[in-house]
Amino acid sequence: MPWCEPCARYLSPNSVSVVGTCPKCGERVTDADGGLATSQKVPWHFWVFAGAAVVYLGWRLLQGVWMLVT
């Protein structure tokens, strides 16, 4: 759980900026264990969905071009 020392409050992980700073005061926040907070990686299933969307849209583009040609 990220902790902002100057604001003296806990932050939700989603409210911490990408670089690990407090949205209110801009200071670096620490985790509950005392280490600096880091951003989390994008989940693997997001990339699966993004890849499927690219394949689907590419296929639809090919179908559209084929329909214009014939």
N, CA, C and O atoms as a Tripos MOL2 file, in Angstrom:
@<TRIPOS>MOLECULE
protein
  280   279    70     0     0
PROTEIN
NO_CHARGES

@<TRIPOS>ATOM
      1 N           0.8580   -1.1710    0.0000 N.3       1 MET1
      2 CA          0.0000    0.0000    0.0000 C.3       1 MET1
      3 C           0.9020    1.2300    0.0000 C.2       1 MET1
      4 O           1.6760    1.4170    0.9390 O.2       1 MET1
      5 N           0.8210    2.0790   -1.0350 N.am      2 PRO2
      6 CA          1.6600    3.2780   -1.0840 C.3       2 PRO2
      7 C           1.3300    4.2640    0.0420 C.2       2 PRO2
      8 O           0.1700    4.4620    0.4040 O.2       2 PRO2
      9 N           2.3750    4.8630    0.5740 N.am      3 TRP3
     10 CA          2.2370    5.8130    1.6820 C.3       3 TRP3
     11 C           2.9570    7.1000    1.3160 C.2       3 TRP3
     12 O           4.1210    7.0750    0.9140 O.2       3 TRP3
     13 N           2.2570    8.2360    1.4560 N.am      4 CYS4
     14 CA          2.8570    9.5490    1.2140 C.3       4 CYS4
     15 C           3.2000   10.1610    2.5680 C.2       4 CYS4
     16 O           2.3100   10.4560    3.3660 O.2       4 CYS4
     17 N           4.4790   10.3490    2.8200 N.am      5 GLU5
     18 CA          4.9320   10.8860    4.1090 C.3       5 GLU5
     19 C           4.5180   12.3480    4.3060 C.2       5 GLU5
     20 O           3.9970   12.6690    5.3740 O.2       5 GLU5
     21 N           4.7190   13.2590    3.3330 N.am      6 PRO6
     22 CA          4.3100   14.6570    3.5590 C.3       6 PRO6
     23 C           2.8040   14.8220    3.7740 C.2       6 PRO6
     24 O           2.3830   15.6440    4.5880 O.2       6 PRO6
     25 N           1.9930   14.0500    3.0540 N.am      7 CYS7
     26 CA          0.5300   14.1500    3.2120 C.3       7 CYS7
     27 C           0.0310   13.3050    4.3770 C.2       7 CYS7
     28 O          -1.0950   13.4970    4.8370 O.2       7 CYS7
     29 N           0.8510   12.3700    4.8620 N.am      8 ALA8
     30 CA          0.5060   11.4580    5.9570 C.3       8 ALA8
     31 C          -0.7800   10.6890    5.6580 C.2       8 ALA8
     32 O          -1.7140   10.6660    6.4590 O.2       8 ALA8
     33 N          -0.8000   10.0510    4.4650 N.am      9 ARG9
     34 CA         -1.9810    9.2570    4.1160 C.3       9 ARG9
     35 C          -1.5900    8.1300    3.1720 C.2       9 ARG9
     36 O          -0.5990    8.2010    2.4450 O.2       9 ARG9
     37 N          -2.4080    7.0940    3.2160 N.am     10 TYR10
     38 CA         -2.2470    5.9790    2.2900 C.3      10 TYR10
     39 C          -2.9100    6.3310    0.9710 C.2      10 TYR10
     40 O          -3.9030    7.0580    0.9420 O.2      10 TYR10
     41 N          -2.3670    5.8180   -0.1120 N.am     11 LEU11
     42 CA         -2.9140    6.0520   -1.4460 C.3      11 LEU11
     43 C          -3.2990    4.7190   -2.0700 C.2      11 LEU11
     44 O          -2.6930    3.6890   -1.7740 O.2      11 LEU11
     45 N          -4.2910    4.7420   -2.9200 N.am     12 SER12
     46 CA         -4.6020    3.5210   -3.6660 C.3      12 SER12
     47 C          -3.5340    3.3640   -4.7510 C.2      12 SER12
     48 O          -3.0170    4.3640   -5.2510 O.2      12 SER12
     49 N          -3.1980    2.1350   -5.1180 N.am     13 PRO13
     50 CA         -2.1610    1.9420   -6.1420 C.3      13 PRO13
     51 C          -2.4850    2.6420   -7.4630 C.2      13 PRO13
     52 O          -1.5720    3.0580   -8.1770 O.2      13 PRO13
     53 N          -3.7620    2.7750   -7.7950 N.am     14 ASN14
     54 CA         -4.1330    3.4250   -9.0530 C.3      14 ASN14
     55 C          -3.9570    4.9340   -9.0120 C.2      14 ASN14
     56 O          -3.8340    5.5640  -10.0630 O.2      14 ASN14
     57 N          -3.9410    5.5310   -7.8220 N.am     15 SER15
     58 CA         -3.8160    6.9850   -7.7350 C.3      15 SER15
     59 C          -2.3670    7.4540   -7.8080 C.2      15 SER15
     60 O          -2.1200    8.6380   -8.0340 O.2      15 SER15
     61 N          -1.4090    6.5550   -7.6230 N.am     16 VAL16
     62 CA          0.0040    6.9100   -7.7090 C.3      16 VAL16
     63 C           0.3590    7.0890   -9.1800 C.2      16 VAL16
     64 O          -0.0380    6.2770  -10.0160 O.2      16 VAL16
     65 N           1.1060    8.1480   -9.5030 N.am     17 SER17
     66 CA          1.4710    8.3990  -10.8960 C.3      17 SER17
     67 C           2.4270    7.3230  -11.4060 C.2      17 SER17
     68 O           2.9280    6.5040  -10.6350 O.2      17 SER17
     69 N           2.6690    7.3400  -12.6980 N.am     18 VAL18
     70 CA          3.5240    6.3320  -13.3260 C.3      18 VAL18
     71 C           4.9370    6.3710  -12.7590 C.2      18 VAL18
     72 O           5.5820    5.3290  -12.6410 O.2      18 VAL18
     73 N           5.4190    7.5410  -12.4110 N.am     19 VAL19
     74 CA          6.7750    7.6700  -11.8770 C.3      19 VAL19
     75 C           6.8350    7.4660  -10.3690 C.2      19 VAL19
     76 O           7.9120    7.5640   -9.7800 O.2      19 VAL19
     77 N           5.6930    7.1820   -9.7290 N.am     20 GLY20
     78 CA          5.6710    6.8780   -8.3030 C.3      20 GLY20
     79 C           5.5670    8.0820   -7.3980 C.2      20 GLY20
     80 O           6.1250    8.0810   -6.3010 O.2      20 GLY20
     81 N           4.8620    9.1110   -7.8360 N.am     21 THR21
     82 CA          4.7080   10.3050   -7.0160 C.3      21 THR21
     83 C           3.2630   10.4720   -6.5680 C.2      21 THR21
     84 O           2.3410    9.9330   -7.1790 O.2      21 THR21
     85 N           3.0850   11.2260   -5.4950 N.am     22 CYS22
     86 CA          1.7590   11.5120   -4.9440 C.3      22 CYS22
     87 C           1.0270   12.4760   -5.8770 C.2      22 CYS22
     88 O           1.6300   13.4410   -6.3460 O.2      22 CYS22
     89 N          -0.2640   12.2380   -6.1600 N.am     23 PRO23
     90 CA         -0.9910   13.1470   -7.0460 C.3      23 PRO23
     91 C          -1.2590   14.5180   -6.4140 C.2      23 PRO23
     92 O          -1.5010   15.4890   -7.1310 O.2      23 PRO23
     93 N          -1.2200   14.6050   -5.0840 N.am     24 LYS24
     94 CA         -1.5310   15.8640   -4.3990 C.3      24 LYS24
     95 C          -0.2980   16.7500   -4.2320 C.2      24 LYS24
     96 O          -0.3240   17.9280   -4.5870 O.2      24 LYS24
     97 N           0.7900   16.1790   -3.6860 N.am     25 CYS25
     98 CA          1.9620   17.0010   -3.3850 C.3      25 CYS25
     99 C           3.1290   16.7770   -4.3490 C.2      25 CYS25
    100 O           4.0370   17.6070   -4.4010 O.2      25 CYS25
    101 N           3.1320   15.6920   -5.1040 N.am     26 GLY26
    102 CA          4.1870   15.4400   -6.0750 C.3      26 GLY26
    103 C           5.4290   14.7740   -5.5150 C.2      26 GLY26
    104 O           6.3890   14.5570   -6.2550 O.2      26 GLY26
    105 N           5.4420   14.4410   -4.2250 N.am     27 GLU27
    106 CA          6.5980   13.7710   -3.6140 C.3      27 GLU27
    107 C           6.5740   12.2810   -3.9220 C.2      27 GLU27
    108 O           5.5150   11.7080   -4.1800 O.2      27 GLU27
    109 N           7.7640   11.6490   -3.8940 N.am     28 ARG28
    110 CA          7.8470   10.2020   -4.0940 C.3      28 ARG28
    111 C           7.1550    9.5000   -2.9360 C.2      28 ARG28
    112 O           7.3020    9.9020   -1.7820 O.2      28 ARG28
    113 N           6.4020    8.4520   -3.2450 N.am     29 VAL29
    114 CA          5.7140    7.6870   -2.2090 C.3      29 VAL29
    115 C           6.4590    6.3840   -1.9710 C.2      29 VAL29
    116 O           7.1810    5.8970   -2.8420 O.2      29 VAL29
    117 N           6.2750    5.8290   -0.7820 N.am     30 THR30
    118 CA          6.9140    4.5680   -0.4320 C.3      30 THR30
    119 C           5.8490    3.5020   -0.2250 C.2      30 THR30
    120 O           4.6900    3.8060    0.0570 O.2      30 THR30
    121 N           6.2650    2.2440   -0.3690 N.am     31 ASP31
    122 CA          5.3740    1.1290   -0.0600 C.3      31 ASP31
    123 C           5.3130    0.9580    1.4490 C.2      31 ASP31
    124 O           6.0600    1.6030    2.1840 O.2      31 ASP31
    125 N           4.4290    0.0930    1.9040 N.am     32 ALA32
    126 CA          4.2880   -0.1560    3.3360 C.3      32 ALA32
    127 C           5.5750   -0.7230    3.9360 C.2      32 ALA32
    128 O           5.8460   -0.5240    5.1200 O.2      32 ALA32
    129 N           6.3770   -1.4340    3.1190 N.am     33 ASP33
    130 CA          7.6240   -2.0070    3.6280 C.3      33 ASP33
    131 C           8.7720   -1.0000    3.6430 C.2      33 ASP33
    132 O           9.8720   -1.3330    4.0840 O.2      33 ASP33
    133 N           8.5360    0.2310    3.1670 N.am     34 GLY34
    134 CA          9.5590    1.2690    3.2110 C.3      34 GLY34
    135 C          10.2730    1.5060    1.9020 C.2      34 GLY34
    136 O          10.9660    2.5140    1.7610 O.2      34 GLY34
    137 N          10.1280    0.6060    0.9280 N.am     35 GLY35
    138 CA         10.7700    0.7940   -0.3740 C.3      35 GLY35
    139 C           9.9790    1.7590   -1.2370 C.2      35 GLY35
    140 O           8.7940    1.9930   -0.9960 O.2      35 GLY35
    141 N          10.6340    2.3170   -2.2400 N.am     36 LEU36
    142 CA          9.9480    3.2400   -3.1370 C.3      36 LEU36
    143 C           8.8980    2.4920   -3.9500 C.2      36 LEU36
    144 O           9.1310    1.3650   -4.3890 O.2      36 LEU36
    145 N           7.7600    3.1120   -4.1470 N.am     37 ALA37
    146 CA          6.6720    2.4990   -4.9110 C.3      37 ALA37
    147 C           7.0210    2.5180   -6.3950 C.2      37 ALA37
    148 O           7.5790    3.4940   -6.8970 O.2      37 ALA37
    149 N           6.6940    1.4490   -7.0830 N.am     38 THR38
    150 CA          6.9300    1.3570   -8.5190 C.3      38 THR38
    151 C           5.6130    1.0910   -9.2260 C.2      38 THR38
    152 O           4.6600    0.5970   -8.6240 O.2      38 THR38
    153 N           5.5710    1.4190  -10.4980 N.am     39 SER39
    154 CA          4.3520    1.1590  -11.2600 C.3      39 SER39
    155 C           4.2630   -0.3330  -11.5680 C.2      39 SER39
    156 O           5.2730   -1.0370  -11.6000 O.2      39 SER39
    157 N           3.0490   -0.7960  -11.7920 N.am     40 GLN40
    158 CA          2.8360   -2.2070  -12.0630 C.3      40 GLN40
    159 C           2.8420   -2.4490  -13.5590 C.2      40 GLN40
    160 O           2.5130   -1.5610  -14.3460 O.2      40 GLN40
    161 N           3.2230   -3.6750  -13.9520 N.am     41 LYS41
    162 CA          3.2410   -4.0400  -15.3580 C.3      41 LYS41
    163 C           1.8210   -4.2300  -15.8720 C.2      41 LYS41
    164 O           0.8890   -4.4740  -15.1060 O.2      41 LYS41
    165 N           1.6830   -4.1110  -17.1780 N.am     42 VAL42
    166 CA          0.3930   -4.3560  -17.8200 C.3      42 VAL42
    167 C           0.1290   -5.8550  -17.7630 C.2      42 VAL42
    168 O           1.0360   -6.6360  -18.0520 O.2      42 VAL42
    169 N          -1.0830   -6.2910  -17.4010 N.am     43 PRO43
    170 CA         -1.3860   -7.7180  -17.3070 C.3      43 PRO43
    171 C          -1.2540   -8.4210  -18.6580 C.2      43 PRO43
    172 O          -1.4560   -7.8100  -19.7080 O.2      43 PRO43
    173 N          -0.9150   -9.6990  -18.6200 N.am     44 TRP44
    174 CA         -0.7000  -10.4700  -19.8450 C.3      44 TRP44
    175 C          -1.9670  -10.5850  -20.6670 C.2      44 TRP44
    176 O          -1.9000  -10.6200  -21.8950 O.2      44 TRP44
    177 N          -3.1280  -10.6450  -20.0180 N.am     45 HIS45
    178 CA         -4.3570  -10.8270  -20.7820 C.3      45 HIS45
    179 C          -4.7320   -9.5650  -21.5630 C.2      45 HIS45
    180 O          -5.5070   -9.6440  -22.5160 O.2      45 HIS45
    181 N          -4.1990   -8.4110  -21.1780 N.am     46 PHE46
    182 CA         -4.4000   -7.2110  -21.9910 C.3      46 PHE46
    183 C          -3.7230   -7.3810  -23.3410 C.2      46 PHE46
    184 O          -4.2880   -7.0220  -24.3740 O.2      46 PHE46
    185 N          -2.5080   -7.9290  -23.3340 N.am     47 TRP47
    186 CA         -1.7800   -8.1110  -24.5890 C.3      47 TRP47
    187 C          -2.4400   -9.1710  -25.4630 C.2      47 TRP47
    188 O          -2.4060   -9.0660  -26.6890 O.2      47 TRP47
    189 N          -3.0420  -10.1920  -24.8490 N.am     48 VAL48
    190 CA         -3.7780  -11.1960  -25.6240 C.3      48 VAL48
    191 C          -4.9550  -10.5270  -26.3240 C.2      48 VAL48
    192 O          -5.1840  -10.7570  -27.5120 O.2      48 VAL48
    193 N          -5.6980   -9.7060  -25.5980 N.am     49 PHE49
    194 CA         -6.8370   -8.9980  -26.1830 C.3      49 PHE49
    195 C          -6.3740   -8.0410  -27.2790 C.2      49 PHE49
    196 O          -6.9970   -7.9700  -28.3380 O.2      49 PHE49
    197 N          -5.2930   -7.3080  -27.0370 N.am     50 ALA50
    198 CA         -4.7920   -6.3620  -28.0320 C.3      50 ALA50
    199 C          -4.3570   -7.0950  -29.2970 C.2      50 ALA50
    200 O          -4.6200   -6.6250  -30.4050 O.2      50 ALA50
    201 N          -3.6960   -8.2370  -29.1450 N.am     51 GLY51
    202 CA         -3.2930   -9.0250  -30.3150 C.3      51 GLY51
    203 C          -4.4890   -9.5440  -31.0880 C.2      51 GLY51
    204 O          -4.4990   -9.5150  -32.3180 O.2      51 GLY51
    205 N          -5.5040  -10.0220  -30.3660 N.am     52 ALA52
    206 CA         -6.7170  -10.5150  -31.0260 C.3      52 ALA52
    207 C          -7.4210   -9.3810  -31.7640 C.2      52 ALA52
    208 O          -7.9430   -9.5910  -32.8590 O.2      52 ALA52
    209 N          -7.4430   -8.1980  -31.1900 N.am     53 ALA53
    210 CA         -8.0760   -7.0540  -31.8500 C.3      53 ALA53
    211 C          -7.3280   -6.6750  -33.1230 C.2      53 ALA53
    212 O          -7.9540   -6.3430  -34.1290 O.2      53 ALA53
    213 N          -6.0070   -6.7190  -33.0930 N.am     54 VAL54
    214 CA         -5.2100   -6.4030  -34.2820 C.3      54 VAL54
    215 C          -5.4690   -7.4250  -35.3800 C.2      54 VAL54
    216 O          -5.6360   -7.0540  -36.5420 O.2      54 VAL54
    217 N          -5.5050   -8.7020  -35.0290 N.am     55 VAL55
    218 CA         -5.7740   -9.7490  -36.0220 C.3      55 VAL55
    219 C          -7.1670   -9.5640  -36.6110 C.2      55 VAL55
    220 O          -7.3330   -9.6320  -37.8290 O.2      55 VAL55
    221 N          -8.1660   -9.3320  -35.7700 N.am     56 TYR56
    222 CA         -9.5410   -9.1600  -36.2410 C.3      56 TYR56
    223 C          -9.6690   -7.9530  -37.1620 C.2      56 TYR56
    224 O         -10.2550   -8.0530  -38.2400 O.2      56 TYR56
    225 N          -9.1230   -6.8110  -36.7430 N.am     57 LEU57
    226 CA         -9.2330   -5.6020  -37.5580 C.3      57 LEU57
    227 C          -8.4400   -5.7260  -38.8560 C.2      57 LEU57
    228 O          -8.8530   -5.1960  -39.8870 O.2      57 LEU57
    229 N          -7.3130   -6.4150  -38.8130 N.am     58 GLY58
    230 CA         -6.5550   -6.6680  -40.0420 C.3      58 GLY58
    231 C          -7.3470   -7.5170  -41.0170 C.2      58 GLY58
    232 O          -7.3560   -7.2450  -42.2170 O.2      58 GLY58
    233 N          -8.0130   -8.5460  -40.5090 N.am     59 TRP59
    234 CA         -8.8460   -9.4040  -41.3490 C.3      59 TRP59
    235 C         -10.0000   -8.6090  -41.9540 C.2      59 TRP59
    236 O         -10.3070   -8.7640  -43.1360 O.2      59 TRP59
    237 N         -10.6430   -7.7550  -41.1460 N.am     60 ARG60
    238 CA        -11.7480   -6.9440  -41.6630 C.3      60 ARG60
    239 C         -11.2510   -5.9470  -42.7180 C.2      60 ARG60
    240 O         -11.9710   -5.6570  -43.6730 O.2      60 ARG60
    241 N         -10.0490   -5.4290  -42.5610 N.am     61 LEU61
    242 CA         -9.4680   -4.5380  -43.5560 C.3      61 LEU61
    243 C          -9.2500   -5.2790  -44.8690 C.2      61 LEU61
    244 O          -9.5740   -4.7640  -45.9390 O.2      61 LEU61
    245 N          -8.7040   -6.4810  -44.7890 N.am     62 LEU62
    246 CA         -8.5100   -7.2860  -45.9980 C.3      62 LEU62
    247 C          -9.8420   -7.5920  -46.6710 C.2      62 LEU62
    248 O          -9.9350   -7.5420  -47.8980 O.2      62 LEU62
    249 N         -10.8640   -7.9050  -45.8990 N.am     63 GLN63
    250 CA        -12.1850   -8.1630  -46.4750 C.3      63 GLN63
    251 C         -12.7260   -6.9180  -47.1720 C.2      63 GLN63
    252 O         -13.3090   -7.0190  -48.2510 O.2      63 GLN63
    253 N         -12.5420   -5.7650  -46.5750 N.am     64 GLY64
    254 CA        -13.0160   -4.5220  -47.1830 C.3      64 GLY64
    255 C         -12.3010   -4.2080  -48.4800 C.2      64 GLY64
    256 O         -12.9330   -3.8050  -49.4580 O.2      64 GLY64
    257 N         -10.9860   -4.3880  -48.5000 N.am     65 VAL65
    258 CA        -10.2150   -4.1540  -49.7210 C.3      65 VAL65
    259 C         -10.6350   -5.1500  -50.7920 C.2      65 VAL65
    260 O         -10.8070   -4.7780  -51.9530 O.2      65 VAL65
    261 N         -10.8000   -6.4080  -50.4110 N.am     66 TRP66
    262 CA        -11.2130   -7.4390  -51.3680 C.3      66 TRP66
    263 C         -12.5870   -7.1120  -51.9580 C.2      66 TRP66
    264 O         -12.8190   -7.3310  -53.1470 O.2      66 TRP66
    265 N         -13.4910   -6.5940  -51.1380 N.am     67 MET67
    266 CA        -14.8250   -6.2480  -51.6160 C.3      67 MET67
    267 C         -14.7570   -5.0700  -52.6000 C.2      67 MET67
    268 O         -15.5320   -5.0240  -53.5550 O.2      67 MET67
    269 N         -13.8460   -4.1250  -52.3790 N.am     68 LEU68
    270 CA        -13.7010   -2.9990  -53.2980 C.3      68 LEU68
    271 C         -13.0830   -3.4230  -54.6260 C.2      68 LEU68
    272 O         -13.4270   -2.8810  -55.6760 O.2      68 LEU68
    273 N         -12.1790   -4.3820  -54.5800 N.am     69 VAL69
    274 CA        -11.4810   -4.8340  -55.7880 C.3      69 VAL69
    275 C         -12.4050   -5.6680  -56.6630 C.2      69 VAL69
    276 O         -12.3760   -5.5300  -57.8860 O.2      69 VAL69
    277 N         -13.2140   -6.5180  -56.0760 N.am     70 THR70
    278 CA        -14.0690   -7.4020  -56.8800 C.3      70 THR70
    279 C         -15.4390   -6.8460  -57.1030 C.2      70 THR70
    280 O         -16.2640   -7.4800  -57.7600 O.2      70 THR70
@<TRIPOS>BOND
     1     1     2 1
     2     2     3 1
     3     3     4 2
     4     3     5 am
     5     5     6 1
     6     6     7 1
     7     7     8 2
     8     7     9 am
     9     9    10 1
    10    10    11 1
    11    11    12 2
    12    11    13 am
    13    13    14 1
    14    14    15 1
    15    15    16 2
    16    15    17 am
    17    17    18 1
    18    18    19 1
    19    19    20 2
    20    19    21 am
    21    21    22 1
    22    22    23 1
    23    23    24 2
    24    23    25 am
    25    25    26 1
    26    26    27 1
    27    27    28 2
    28    27    29 am
    29    29    30 1
    30    30    31 1
    31    31    32 2
    32    31    33 am
    33    33    34 1
    34    34    35 1
    35    35    36 2
    36    35    37 am
    37    37    38 1
    38    38    39 1
    39    39    40 2
    40    39    41 am
    41    41    42 1
    42    42    43 1
    43    43    44 2
    44    43    45 am
    45    45    46 1
    46    46    47 1
    47    47    48 2
    48    47    49 am
    49    49    50 1
    50    50    51 1
    51    51    52 2
    52    51    53 am
    53    53    54 1
    54    54    55 1
    55    55    56 2
    56    55    57 am
    57    57    58 1
    58    58    59 1
    59    59    60 2
    60    59    61 am
    61    61    62 1
    62    62    63 1
    63    63    64 2
    64    63    65 am
    65    65    66 1
    66    66    67 1
    67    67    68 2
    68    67    69 am
    69    69    70 1
    70    70    71 1
    71    71    72 2
    72    71    73 am
    73    73    74 1
    74    74    75 1
    75    75    76 2
    76    75    77 am
    77    77    78 1
    78    78    79 1
    79    79    80 2
    80    79    81 am
    81    81    82 1
    82    82    83 1
    83    83    84 2
    84    83    85 am
    85    85    86 1
    86    86    87 1
    87    87    88 2
    88    87    89 am
    89    89    90 1
    90    90    91 1
    91    91    92 2
    92    91    93 am
    93    93    94 1
    94    94    95 1
    95    95    96 2
    96    95    97 am
    97    97    98 1
    98    98    99 1
    99    99   100 2
   100    99   101 am
   101   101   102 1
   102   102   103 1
   103   103   104 2
   104   103   105 am
   105   105   106 1
   106   106   107 1
   107   107   108 2
   108   107   109 am
   109   109   110 1
   110   110   111 1
   111   111   112 2
   112   111   113 am
   113   113   114 1
   114   114   115 1
   115   115   116 2
   116   115   117 am
   117   117   118 1
   118   118   119 1
   119   119   120 2
   120   119   121 am
   121   121   122 1
   122   122   123 1
   123   123   124 2
   124   123   125 am
   125   125   126 1
   126   126   127 1
   127   127   128 2
   128   127   129 am
   129   129   130 1
   130   130   131 1
   131   131   132 2
   132   131   133 am
   133   133   134 1
   134   134   135 1
   135   135   136 2
   136   135   137 am
   137   137   138 1
   138   138   139 1
   139   139   140 2
   140   139   141 am
   141   141   142 1
   142   142   143 1
   143   143   144 2
   144   143   145 am
   145   145   146 1
   146   146   147 1
   147   147   148 2
   148   147   149 am
   149   149   150 1
   150   150   151 1
   151   151   152 2
   152   151   153 am
   153   153   154 1
   154   154   155 1
   155   155   156 2
   156   155   157 am
   157   157   158 1
   158   158   159 1
   159   159   160 2
   160   159   161 am
   161   161   162 1
   162   162   163 1
   163   163   164 2
   164   163   165 am
   165   165   166 1
   166   166   167 1
   167   167   168 2
   168   167   169 am
   169   169   170 1
   170   170   171 1
   171   171   172 2
   172   171   173 am
   173   173   174 1
   174   174   175 1
   175   175   176 2
   176   175   177 am
   177   177   178 1
   178   178   179 1
   179   179   180 2
   180   179   181 am
   181   181   182 1
   182   182   183 1
   183   183   184 2
   184   183   185 am
   185   185   186 1
   186   186   187 1
   187   187   188 2
   188   187   189 am
   189   189   190 1
   190   190   191 1
   191   191   192 2
   192   191   193 am
   193   193   194 1
   194   194   195 1
   195   195   196 2
   196   195   197 am
   197   197   198 1
   198   198   199 1
   199   199   200 2
   200   199   201 am
   201   201   202 1
   202   202   203 1
   203   203   204 2
   204   203   205 am
   205   205   206 1
   206   206   207 1
   207   207   208 2
   208   207   209 am
   209   209   210 1
   210   210   211 1
   211   211   212 2
   212   211   213 am
   213   213   214 1
   214   214   215 1
   215   215   216 2
   216   215   217 am
   217   217   218 1
   218   218   219 1
   219   219   220 2
   220   219   221 am
   221   221   222 1
   222   222   223 1
   223   223   224 2
   224   223   225 am
   225   225   226 1
   226   226   227 1
   227   227   228 2
   228   227   229 am
   229   229   230 1
   230   230   231 1
   231   231   232 2
   232   231   233 am
   233   233   234 1
   234   234   235 1
   235   235   236 2
   236   235   237 am
   237   237   238 1
   238   238   239 1
   239   239   240 2
   240   239   241 am
   241   241   242 1
   242   242   243 1
   243   243   244 2
   244   243   245 am
   245   245   246 1
   246   246   247 1
   247   247   248 2
   248   247   249 am
   249   249   250 1
   250   250   251 1
   251   251   252 2
   252   251   253 am
   253   253   254 1
   254   254   255 1
   255   255   256 2
   256   255   257 am
   257   257   258 1
   258   258   259 1
   259   259   260 2
   260   259   261 am
   261   261   262 1
   262   262   263 1
   263   263   264 2
   264   263   265 am
   265   265   266 1
   266   266   267 1
   267   267   268 2
   268   267   269 am
   269   269   270 1
   270   270   271 1
   271   271   272 2
   272   271   273 am
   273   273   274 1
   274   274   275 1
   275   275   276 2
   276   275   277 am
   277   277   278 1
   278   278   279 1
   279   279   280 2
@<TRIPOS>SUBSTRUCTURE
     1 MET1         2 RESIDUE 1 A MET
     2 PRO2         6 RESIDUE 1 A PRO
     3 TRP3        10 RESIDUE 1 A TRP
     4 CYS4        14 RESIDUE 1 A CYS
     5 GLU5        18 RESIDUE 1 A GLU
     6 PRO6        22 RESIDUE 1 A PRO
     7 CYS7        26 RESIDUE 1 A CYS
     8 ALA8        30 RESIDUE 1 A ALA
     9 ARG9        34 RESIDUE 1 A ARG
    10 TYR10       38 RESIDUE 1 A TYR
    11 LEU11       42 RESIDUE 1 A LEU
    12 SER12       46 RESIDUE 1 A SER
    13 PRO13       50 RESIDUE 1 A PRO
    14 ASN14       54 RESIDUE 1 A ASN
    15 SER15       58 RESIDUE 1 A SER
    16 VAL16       62 RESIDUE 1 A VAL
    17 SER17       66 RESIDUE 1 A SER
    18 VAL18       70 RESIDUE 1 A VAL
    19 VAL19       74 RESIDUE 1 A VAL
    20 GLY20       78 RESIDUE 1 A GLY
    21 THR21       82 RESIDUE 1 A THR
    22 CYS22       86 RESIDUE 1 A CYS
    23 PRO23       90 RESIDUE 1 A PRO
    24 LYS24       94 RESIDUE 1 A LYS
    25 CYS25       98 RESIDUE 1 A CYS
    26 GLY26      102 RESIDUE 1 A GLY
    27 GLU27      106 RESIDUE 1 A GLU
    28 ARG28      110 RESIDUE 1 A ARG
    29 VAL29      114 RESIDUE 1 A VAL
    30 THR30      118 RESIDUE 1 A THR
    31 ASP31      122 RESIDUE 1 A ASP
    32 ALA32      126 RESIDUE 1 A ALA
    33 ASP33      130 RESIDUE 1 A ASP
    34 GLY34      134 RESIDUE 1 A GLY
    35 GLY35      138 RESIDUE 1 A GLY
    36 LEU36      142 RESIDUE 1 A LEU
    37 ALA37      146 RESIDUE 1 A ALA
    38 THR38      150 RESIDUE 1 A THR
    39 SER39      154 RESIDUE 1 A SER
    40 GLN40      158 RESIDUE 1 A GLN
    41 LYS41      162 RESIDUE 1 A LYS
    42 VAL42      166 RESIDUE 1 A VAL
    43 PRO43      170 RESIDUE 1 A PRO
    44 TRP44      174 RESIDUE 1 A TRP
    45 HIS45      178 RESIDUE 1 A HIS
    46 PHE46      182 RESIDUE 1 A PHE
    47 TRP47      186 RESIDUE 1 A TRP
    48 VAL48      190 RESIDUE 1 A VAL
    49 PHE49      194 RESIDUE 1 A PHE
    50 ALA50      198 RESIDUE 1 A ALA
    51 GLY51      202 RESIDUE 1 A GLY
    52 ALA52      206 RESIDUE 1 A ALA
    53 ALA53      210 RESIDUE 1 A ALA
    54 VAL54      214 RESIDUE 1 A VAL
    55 VAL55      218 RESIDUE 1 A VAL
    56 TYR56      222 RESIDUE 1 A TYR
    57 LEU57      226 RESIDUE 1 A LEU
    58 GLY58      230 RESIDUE 1 A GLY
    59 TRP59      234 RESIDUE 1 A TRP
    60 ARG60      238 RESIDUE 1 A ARG
    61 LEU61      242 RESIDUE 1 A LEU
    62 LEU62      246 RESIDUE 1 A LEU
    63 GLN63      250 RESIDUE 1 A GLN
    64 GLY64      254 RESIDUE 1 A GLY
    65 VAL65      258 RESIDUE 1 A VAL
    66 TRP66      262 RESIDUE 1 A TRP
    67 MET67      266 RESIDUE 1 A MET
    68 LEU68      270 RESIDUE 1 A LEU
    69 VAL69      274 RESIDUE 1 A VAL
    70 THR70      278 RESIDUE 1 A THR
